[in-house]
Amino acid sequence: MITFYLKDPTRTESPIMAQATCSDGRIRKSTGKMIRTDWWEDGWVKMKGLKGEDRNNAEAIESYLRFIRAAVDDLALKKKVNNLPMSKVHIDTILSGKGATTNLGFLEQYKILIDKVNNGEILTKENDTYSPNTTKTWKNTLAILKKHFPEDICVDDITIHHVEEFVAKLNRNGEAKNYIGVQVKNWKQAMKLLHKTGVSNNLVYLLDEFKPRFEVVAKTYLTDAEVAKVLALDLSGSPYLDHIRDRWLVMYCTGLRVSDSRKLVLQYFDEDFITMMNEKTGKVVVIPFHAIMIAVLDKYNGTLPPNLHDVVINREIKIIGKMAGLIDKFTFAETRGGVTRQVTKQKWELLTCHTARRSVTTNMQKANVPFEIGGGMLGMSRKTWDHYNKATPMDKARVLKEHAFFKR
């Protein structure tokens, strides 16, 4: 445990000192930060009564002290787990190494970091390369951060206050909670990797406040009967929509992620099975032919329907769903701009490419396909398999109605 105190509380301004008891004695050392003594109370930064620039400066100091404390606590835990002592030199390294900031711009270093990841110079903790989808989302976050910071900011000068301002701005723009969560998650990961690779000394990413906040979004799926409606829809007058419908049905029959579905080609087909490797997980999956898949292949004389971009499919499958009469209402909670509200939409309005994977997972579970078999086909973990089960309360009630308990 590390504590802080003022070196000279009698003056208007004083250095902040840190002290900790280690296996080889007590260490007392300057944190490298100065603070007005009237901003200090009971061993911590006093925020009460501070406004404007004074509050911003005090928050920056507090953030700095908190990530020092987080670094020491994290180190102490690791030492304890491995039954190793924590000596004064360990604390000295943390305090000395974090005293000065670099002049490296965060945005520029984030861009360099993404390039290194794309080149395979930086690997995951499993020593695998990061997926293209991961770096794609990082690039999107970088573009958003560039708008937020018109001028670059030193990577070691970033505090939790900057993160909170960023979140507040996105909330004012009316962005969804999960959208904001993704941006914070990517920013946090960038700070972590910049520290890990020695570019930055900033440990702000260790703070509990630097945490992406997500909400569980209720997402719909299509039942077997609703998929049959989509299949039976006569689209002979519109070959364009016909192709989109059939491509979506291929996604449903295989349960593939969008990224894997784009790469689906006939060379992966062998008699009654499709064998291919998931891009995201690296797992090899074997998918048996669904009856609908056989019908689609027959329709295209043994080939697949045209491979259209998922943005196009996401847009047009809604129109197809409306034509198929998927008008059941679906109510869910949604947080935008920091405000949670109830939203009701018709099912066709919520259809996307990913609805196909969600639907086949739920329908397999409703058909009592065990995880060991269905999860293997989809390349899912148990946690993801359970998460993808989108059976509604009414679905569950219908099953329960047939239970022996309700037949007494």
Contacts in CASP RR format, 6 or more apart in sequence:
PFRMAT RR
TARGET T0000
AUTHOR 0000-0000-0000
METHOD contacts of the structure
MODEL  1
MITFYLKDPTRTESPIMAQATCSDGRIRKSTGKMIRTDWWEDGWVKMKGL
KGEDRNNAEAIESYLRFIRAAVDDLALKKKVNNLPMSKVHIDTILSGKGA
TTNLGFLEQYKILIDKVNNGEILTKENDTYSPNTTKTWKNTLAILKKHFP
EDICVDDITIHHVEEFVAKLNRNGEAKNYIGVQVKNWKQAMKLLHKTGVS
NNLVYLLDEFKPRFEVVAKTYLTDAEVAKVLALDLSGSPYLDHIRDRWLV
MYCTGLRVSDSRKLVLQYFDEDFITMMNEKTGKVVVIPFHAIMIAVLDKY
NGTLPPNLHDVVINREIKIIGKMAGLIDKFTFAETRGGVTRQVTKQKWEL
LTCHTARRSVTTNMQKANVPFEIGGGMLGMSRKTWDHYNKATPMDKARVL
KEHAFFKR
1 20 0 8 1.000
1 21 0 8 1.000
1 72 0 8 1.000
1 73 0 8 1.000
1 76 0 8 1.000
2 18 0 8 1.000
2 19 0 8 1.000
2 20 0 8 1.000
2 68 0 8 1.000
2 69 0 8 1.000
2 72 0 8 1.000
2 73 0 8 1.000
2 91 0 8 1.000
3 18 0 8 1.000
3 19 0 8 1.000
3 20 0 8 1.000
3 43 0 8 1.000
4 16 0 8 1.000
4 17 0 8 1.000
4 18 0 8 1.000
4 19 0 8 1.000
4 31 0 8 1.000
4 43 0 8 1.000
4 44 0 8 1.000
4 65 0 8 1.000
5 16 0 8 1.000
5 17 0 8 1.000
5 19 0 8 1.000
5 43 0 8 1.000
6 14 0 8 1.000
6 15 0 8 1.000
6 16 0 8 1.000
6 17 0 8 1.000
6 35 0 8 1.000
6 37 0 8 1.000
6 40 0 8 1.000
6 43 0 8 1.000
7 14 0 8 1.000
7 15 0 8 1.000
7 16 0 8 1.000
7 17 0 8 1.000
7 30 0 8 1.000
8 14 0 8 1.000
8 15 0 8 1.000
9 37 0 8 1.000
9 40 0 8 1.000
10 37 0 8 1.000
11 37 0 8 1.000
12 36 0 8 1.000
12 37 0 8 1.000
13 34 0 8 1.000
13 35 0 8 1.000
13 36 0 8 1.000
13 37 0 8 1.000
14 34 0 8 1.000
14 35 0 8 1.000
14 37 0 8 1.000
14 40 0 8 1.000
15 30 0 8 1.000
15 31 0 8 1.000
15 32 0 8 1.000
15 33 0 8 1.000
15 34 0 8 1.000
16 30 0 8 1.000
16 31 0 8 1.000
16 32 0 8 1.000
16 33 0 8 1.000
16 34 0 8 1.000
16 35 0 8 1.000
16 40 0 8 1.000
16 61 0 8 1.000
16 65 0 8 1.000
17 28 0 8 1.000
17 29 0 8 1.000
17 30 0 8 1.000
17 31 0 8 1.000
18 28 0 8 1.000
18 29 0 8 1.000
18 30 0 8 1.000
18 31 0 8 1.000
18 68 0 8 1.000
18 91 0 8 1.000
18 95 0 8 1.000
19 26 0 8 1.000
19 27 0 8 1.000
19 28 0 8 1.000
19 29 0 8 1.000
20 26 0 8 1.000
20 27 0 8 1.000
20 72 0 8 1.000
20 91 0 8 1.000
22 85 0 8 1.000
22 86 0 8 1.000
22 87 0 8 1.000
22 88 0 8 1.000
22 90 0 8 1.000
22 91 0 8 1.000
23 85 0 8 1.000
23 86 0 8 1.000
23 87 0 8 1.000
24 85 0 8 1.000
24 87 0 8 1.000
24 88 0 8 1.000
25 88 0 8 1.000
26 88 0 8 1.000
27 88 0 8 1.000
27 91 0 8 1.000
27 92 0 8 1.000
29 91 0 8 1.000
29 92 0 8 1.000
29 95 0 8 1.000
29 96 0 8 1.000
30 95 0 8 1.000
31 64 0 8 1.000
31 65 0 8 1.000
31 68 0 8 1.000
31 95 0 8 1.000
31 99 0 8 1.000
32 99 0 8 1.000
33 61 0 8 1.000
33 64 0 8 1.000
33 65 0 8 1.000
35 45 0 8 1.000
35 58 0 8 1.000
35 61 0 8 1.000
38 46 0 8 1.000
39 45 0 8 1.000
39 46 0 8 1.000
39 50 0 8 1.000
39 54 0 8 1.000
39 58 0 8 1.000
39 61 0 8 1.000
40 46 0 8 1.000
44 62 0 8 1.000
44 65 0 8 1.000
45 58 0 8 1.000
45 59 0 8 1.000
45 61 0 8 1.000
45 62 0 8 1.000
45 65 0 8 1.000
46 58 0 8 1.000
47 55 0 8 1.000
47 58 0 8 1.000
47 59 0 8 1.000
47 62 0 8 1.000
50 58 0 8 1.000
56 161 0 8 1.000
59 159 0 8 1.000
59 160 0 8 1.000
59 161 0 8 1.000
60 159 0 8 1.000
60 161 0 8 1.000
63 159 0 8 1.000
63 160 0 8 1.000
63 161 0 8 1.000
63 204 0 8 1.000
63 207 0 8 1.000
64 98 0 8 1.000
64 159 0 8 1.000
66 160 0 8 1.000
66 207 0 8 1.000
67 98 0 8 1.000
67 202 0 8 1.000
67 203 0 8 1.000
67 204 0 8 1.000
67 206 0 8 1.000
67 207 0 8 1.000
68 94 0 8 1.000
68 95 0 8 1.000
68 98 0 8 1.000
68 203 0 8 1.000
70 203 0 8 1.000
70 206 0 8 1.000
70 207 0 8 1.000
71 94 0 8 1.000
71 98 0 8 1.000
71 203 0 8 1.000
71 206 0 8 1.000
72 91 0 8 1.000
72 94 0 8 1.000
74 206 0 8 1.000
75 86 0 8 1.000
75 90 0 8 1.000
75 94 0 8 1.000
76 86 0 8 1.000
79 85 0 8 1.000
79 86 0 8 1.000
79 90 0 8 1.000
97 201 0 8 1.000
98 201 0 8 1.000
98 202 0 8 1.000
98 203 0 8 1.000
99 201 0 8 1.000
100 156 0 8 1.000
100 201 0 8 1.000
101 154 0 8 1.000
101 156 0 8 1.000
101 157 0 8 1.000
101 201 0 8 1.000
101 202 0 8 1.000
102 154 0 8 1.000
102 155 0 8 1.000
102 156 0 8 1.000
102 199 0 8 1.000
102 200 0 8 1.000
102 201 0 8 1.000
103 154 0 8 1.000
104 154 0 8 1.000
104 155 0 8 1.000
104 156 0 8 1.000
104 199 0 8 1.000
104 200 0 8 1.000
105 152 0 8 1.000
105 153 0 8 1.000
105 154 0 8 1.000
105 155 0 8 1.000
106 149 0 8 1.000
106 152 0 8 1.000
106 153 0 8 1.000
106 154 0 8 1.000
106 155 0 8 1.000
106 158 0 8 1.000
106 190 0 8 1.000
106 194 0 8 1.000
107 142 0 8 1.000
107 145 0 8 1.000
107 146 0 8 1.000
107 149 0 8 1.000
107 152 0 8 1.000
107 153 0 8 1.000
108 152 0 8 1.000
109 155 0 8 1.000
109 194 0 8 1.000
109 199 0 8 1.000
109 200 0 8 1.000
110 138 0 8 1.000
110 142 0 8 1.000
110 145 0 8 1.000
110 190 0 8 1.000
110 194 0 8 1.000
111 142 0 8 1.000
113 122 0 8 1.000
113 190 0 8 1.000
113 193 0 8 1.000
113 194 0 8 1.000
113 197 0 8 1.000
113 199 0 8 1.000
114 135 0 8 1.000
114 138 0 8 1.000
114 139 0 8 1.000
114 142 0 8 1.000
116 122 0 8 1.000
117 129 0 8 1.000
117 130 0 8 1.000
117 134 0 8 1.000
117 135 0 8 1.000
117 138 0 8 1.000
118 135 0 8 1.000
120 129 0 8 1.000
122 130 0 8 1.000
122 193 0 8 1.000
122 197 0 8 1.000
123 129 0 8 1.000
123 130 0 8 1.000
124 130 0 8 1.000
131 279 0 8 1.000
131 280 0 8 1.000
132 279 0 8 1.000
133 259 0 8 1.000
133 279 0 8 1.000
133 280 0 8 1.000
137 182 0 8 1.000
137 186 0 8 1.000
138 186 0 8 1.000
138 189 0 8 1.000
138 190 0 8 1.000
141 182 0 8 1.000
141 183 0 8 1.000
141 186 0 8 1.000
141 187 0 8 1.000
141 190 0 8 1.000
144 183 0 8 1.000
145 166 0 8 1.000
145 183 0 8 1.000
145 187 0 8 1.000
148 166 0 8 1.000
148 169 0 8 1.000
153 162 0 8 1.000
155 191 0 8 1.000
155 194 0 8 1.000
155 199 0 8 1.000
155 200 0 8 1.000
155 202 0 8 1.000
156 200 0 8 1.000
156 201 0 8 1.000
156 202 0 8 1.000
157 202 0 8 1.000
158 191 0 8 1.000
158 202 0 8 1.000
158 204 0 8 1.000
159 204 0 8 1.000
160 204 0 8 1.000
160 207 0 8 1.000
160 209 0 8 1.000
160 210 0 8 1.000
163 184 0 8 1.000
163 187 0 8 1.000
163 204 0 8 1.000
163 209 0 8 1.000
163 210 0 8 1.000
164 209 0 8 1.000
166 183 0 8 1.000
166 184 0 8 1.000
166 187 0 8 1.000
167 180 0 8 1.000
167 184 0 8 1.000
170 179 0 8 1.000
170 180 0 8 1.000
170 183 0 8 1.000
170 337 0 8 1.000
171 180 0 8 1.000
171 337 0 8 1.000
171 338 0 8 1.000
172 337 0 8 1.000
173 337 0 8 1.000
174 336 0 8 1.000
174 337 0 8 1.000
174 338 0 8 1.000
175 336 0 8 1.000
175 337 0 8 1.000
176 334 0 8 1.000
176 335 0 8 1.000
176 336 0 8 1.000
176 337 0 8 1.000
177 213 0 8 1.000
177 214 0 8 1.000
177 215 0 8 1.000
177 335 0 8 1.000
177 336 0 8 1.000
177 337 0 8 1.000
177 338 0 8 1.000
178 214 0 8 1.000
178 215 0 8 1.000
178 217 0 8 1.000
180 212 0 8 1.000
180 213 0 8 1.000
181 212 0 8 1.000
181 213 0 8 1.000
181 214 0 8 1.000
182 212 0 8 1.000
184 210 0 8 1.000
184 211 0 8 1.000
184 212 0 8 1.000
184 213 0 8 1.000
185 212 0 8 1.000
188 205 0 8 1.000
188 210 0 8 1.000
188 211 0 8 1.000
188 212 0 8 1.000
191 200 0 8 1.000
191 202 0 8 1.000
191 204 0 8 1.000
191 205 0 8 1.000
191 210 0 8 1.000
192 205 0 8 1.000
194 200 0 8 1.000
194 202 0 8 1.000
195 201 0 8 1.000
195 202 0 8 1.000
195 203 0 8 1.000
195 205 0 8 1.000
204 210 0 8 1.000
215 333 0 8 1.000
215 335 0 8 1.000
215 340 0 8 1.000
217 332 0 8 1.000
217 334 0 8 1.000
218 330 0 8 1.000
218 332 0 8 1.000
218 333 0 8 1.000
218 390 0 8 1.000
219 332 0 8 1.000
219 350 0 8 1.000
219 355 0 8 1.000
219 358 0 8 1.000
219 390 0 8 1.000
220 330 0 8 1.000
220 347 0 8 1.000
220 350 0 8 1.000
220 355 0 8 1.000
220 358 0 8 1.000
220 390 0 8 1.000
221 355 0 8 1.000
221 358 0 8 1.000
221 359 0 8 1.000
221 361 0 8 1.000
221 362 0 8 1.000
221 363 0 8 1.000
221 390 0 8 1.000
222 230 0 8 1.000
222 252 0 8 1.000
222 326 0 8 1.000
222 347 0 8 1.000
222 351 0 8 1.000
222 355 0 8 1.000
222 359 0 8 1.000
223 359 0 8 1.000
223 363 0 8 1.000
224 363 0 8 1.000
226 324 0 8 1.000
226 326 0 8 1.000
226 347 0 8 1.000
227 249 0 8 1.000
227 252 0 8 1.000
227 292 0 8 1.000
227 359 0 8 1.000
227 363 0 8 1.000
229 324 0 8 1.000
229 325 0 8 1.000
229 326 0 8 1.000
230 245 0 8 1.000
230 248 0 8 1.000
230 249 0 8 1.000
230 320 0 8 1.000
230 321 0 8 1.000
230 324 0 8 1.000
230 326 0 8 1.000
231 249 0 8 1.000
231 292 0 8 1.000
231 295 0 8 1.000
232 324 0 8 1.000
233 245 0 8 1.000
233 320 0 8 1.000
233 321 0 8 1.000
233 323 0 8 1.000
233 324 0 8 1.000
235 241 0 8 1.000
235 242 0 8 1.000
235 245 0 8 1.000
235 320 0 8 1.000
235 323 0 8 1.000
236 242 0 8 1.000
240 316 0 8 1.000
241 316 0 8 1.000
241 319 0 8 1.000
241 320 0 8 1.000
243 305 0 8 1.000
243 306 0 8 1.000
243 308 0 8 1.000
244 308 0 8 1.000
244 312 0 8 1.000
244 313 0 8 1.000
244 316 0 8 1.000
244 317 0 8 1.000
244 320 0 8 1.000
245 317 0 8 1.000
245 320 0 8 1.000
246 296 0 8 1.000
246 299 0 8 1.000
246 300 0 8 1.000
246 305 0 8 1.000
247 304 0 8 1.000
247 305 0 8 1.000
247 306 0 8 1.000
247 307 0 8 1.000
247 308 0 8 1.000
247 313 0 8 1.000
248 313 0 8 1.000
248 317 0 8 1.000
248 320 0 8 1.000
248 353 0 8 1.000
248 356 0 8 1.000
249 292 0 8 1.000
249 293 0 8 1.000
249 296 0 8 1.000
249 356 0 8 1.000
250 261 0 8 1.000
250 264 0 8 1.000
250 293 0 8 1.000
250 296 0 8 1.000
250 304 0 8 1.000
250 305 0 8 1.000
251 258 0 8 1.000
251 261 0 8 1.000
251 353 0 8 1.000
251 356 0 8 1.000
251 357 0 8 1.000
252 290 0 8 1.000
252 292 0 8 1.000
252 356 0 8 1.000
252 357 0 8 1.000
252 359 0 8 1.000
252 360 0 8 1.000
253 287 0 8 1.000
253 289 0 8 1.000
253 290 0 8 1.000
253 292 0 8 1.000
253 293 0 8 1.000
253 296 0 8 1.000
253 360 0 8 1.000
254 261 0 8 1.000
254 264 0 8 1.000
254 274 0 8 1.000
254 287 0 8 1.000
254 290 0 8 1.000
254 293 0 8 1.000
254 360 0 8 1.000
255 287 0 8 1.000
255 356 0 8 1.000
255 357 0 8 1.000
255 360 0 8 1.000
255 361 0 8 1.000
255 377 0 8 1.000
255 378 0 8 1.000
256 264 0 8 1.000
256 287 0 8 1.000
256 357 0 8 1.000
257 278 0 8 1.000
257 279 0 8 1.000
257 280 0 8 1.000
257 357 0 8 1.000
258 310 0 8 1.000
258 353 0 8 1.000
258 354 0 8 1.000
259 279 0 8 1.000
259 280 0 8 1.000
260 276 0 8 1.000
260 278 0 8 1.000
260 279 0 8 1.000
260 280 0 8 1.000
261 353 0 8 1.000
262 307 0 8 1.000
262 310 0 8 1.000
263 276 0 8 1.000
263 279 0 8 1.000
264 274 0 8 1.000
264 276 0 8 1.000
264 304 0 8 1.000
264 307 0 8 1.000
265 304 0 8 1.000
266 302 0 8 1.000
266 303 0 8 1.000
266 304 0 8 1.000
268 274 0 8 1.000
268 275 0 8 1.000
268 276 0 8 1.000
272 288 0 8 1.000
272 289 0 8 1.000
273 286 0 8 1.000
273 287 0 8 1.000
273 288 0 8 1.000
273 289 0 8 1.000
274 286 0 8 1.000
274 287 0 8 1.000
274 289 0 8 1.000
275 284 0 8 1.000
275 285 0 8 1.000
275 286 0 8 1.000
275 287 0 8 1.000
276 284 0 8 1.000
276 285 0 8 1.000
277 283 0 8 1.000
277 284 0 8 1.000
277 285 0 8 1.000
278 284 0 8 1.000
278 285 0 8 1.000
278 379 0 8 1.000
281 379 0 8 1.000
283 376 0 8 1.000
283 379 0 8 1.000
285 376 0 8 1.000
285 377 0 8 1.000
285 378 0 8 1.000
285 379 0 8 1.000
286 377 0 8 1.000
287 377 0 8 1.000
288 377 0 8 1.000
296 304 0 8 1.000
296 305 0 8 1.000
297 303 0 8 1.000
297 304 0 8 1.000
299 305 0 8 1.000
310 353 0 8 1.000
313 352 0 8 1.000
313 353 0 8 1.000
314 351 0 8 1.000
314 352 0 8 1.000
314 353 0 8 1.000
317 351 0 8 1.000
317 352 0 8 1.000
317 353 0 8 1.000
317 355 0 8 1.000
318 348 0 8 1.000
318 349 0 8 1.000
318 351 0 8 1.000
320 351 0 8 1.000
321 347 0 8 1.000
321 348 0 8 1.000
321 351 0 8 1.000
322 346 0 8 1.000
322 348 0 8 1.000
324 348 0 8 1.000
325 348 0 8 1.000
326 346 0 8 1.000
326 347 0 8 1.000
326 348 0 8 1.000
326 351 0 8 1.000
327 346 0 8 1.000
327 347 0 8 1.000
327 348 0 8 1.000
328 346 0 8 1.000
328 347 0 8 1.000
329 344 0 8 1.000
329 345 0 8 1.000
329 346 0 8 1.000
329 347 0 8 1.000
330 344 0 8 1.000
330 345 0 8 1.000
330 346 0 8 1.000
330 347 0 8 1.000
330 350 0 8 1.000
331 342 0 8 1.000
331 343 0 8 1.000
331 344 0 8 1.000
332 342 0 8 1.000
332 343 0 8 1.000
333 340 0 8 1.000
333 341 0 8 1.000
333 342 0 8 1.000
333 343 0 8 1.000
334 340 0 8 1.000
334 341 0 8 1.000
334 342 0 8 1.000
334 343 0 8 1.000
335 341 0 8 1.000
357 378 0 8 1.000
357 388 0 8 1.000
358 388 0 8 1.000
358 390 0 8 1.000
359 390 0 8 1.000
360 378 0 8 1.000
361 378 0 8 1.000
361 380 0 8 1.000
361 385 0 8 1.000
361 388 0 8 1.000
361 389 0 8 1.000
361 390 0 8 1.000
362 388 0 8 1.000
362 389 0 8 1.000
362 390 0 8 1.000
362 391 0 8 1.000
364 374 0 8 1.000
365 385 0 8 1.000
365 389 0 8 1.000
365 391 0 8 1.000
366 391 0 8 1.000
366 395 0 8 1.000
366 399 0 8 1.000
371 382 0 8 1.000
371 385 0 8 1.000
374 380 0 8 1.000
374 385 0 8 1.000
375 385 0 8 1.000
378 385 0 8 1.000
380 388 0 8 1.000
400 406 0 8 1.000
END
